[in-house]
Amino acid sequence: MARRRKILVSEARKGLDDLKAKIAGTRSPEEAKFEVAKEIGVPLKKDYNGELTSKQNGKIGGKLGGGMVKELIKMAQENLGKKH
């Protein structure tokens, strides 16, 4: 069963969704996982995906989440550089 991690600052949802779409190169965050799945060759469908392995699902989430973390770190480093 998938679990959804709760965002601590609910006002950040739109910013995180926008970042997810940017990382995946899509217009909307809903399309992001499908675009990433297509890029890495995972047959993700819009309906039931019970036949996918944990490894396949992890590749999709890892690519999206990892890209988001890298971008957030880059943004933080840029902001630190501006404060000096």
N, C-alpha and C positions, 0 to 999 in steps of 0.2 A: 504494500500500500504506500502510495506516495505521501510524503508529508511536506507541508508548506511551512517554511520558516517564516516567522513573523518579523516584519521590519520594526525595529525599535522606534524609529521616527516615521510615523505614517505619512507625513508630508513629503518624505523622500521618494515615495512610490513612483511618481511621474518621472522624476529625474533618473531613477534606476531603470525604469521601462525604456526611456529614451536612450540611455546608455546601451541597454541590451540590443535595441534595434540598430544602433550605430555600429556595434561590434559585429553584428551579423550582416550588416549591409542591407537592411530592409527598412521599409517605411514604418512598420508597426512592430511592437514587441511580440505580438501574437504570431507573426510570421517568422520570428527569429529562429526558433528551434527547428522549423521545417527547412529553412535555408541552410542552417548548419548541418542538419542531417543529410541533406542533398549533397553538400560539399564533401562530407566524409563517407558517403556511400551507405548510409543507414536507411533502410526502407520505412521511414516514419510516415504514418497515415494520419488523417484528421480524425479518425474514429478510434476503434479499438486497436491497441498495439501490444497485446499480451504475448505475442510470439517473439517480441524483441528480448534479447538477453540483457542482463544487468550491465554487462560490459558495453553493449551498444548504447544503452541509455546513458551510461556514465560518460561515454565519449561525447555525446551531445551536450550534456550538462557541464562537463569539464571544459570543453572548448568555449562555451558561452561564459561560464563563471570565471574561468581563468583569464579570459580576455577582458572581462569587466574589472577584475582585480588589478590587472596590469594597467589598465587605463586609469583607474582610481589612484593608483600609486603615482603614475606619471603626473596626474593633475595635482596631487598633493605636493610633489616635488617642485613643480612649477610655481605653486602658491608660496612655498617656503622660500624659493629664490626671489620672489617679488618683495618679500617682507624685509630683506636685508638692505 
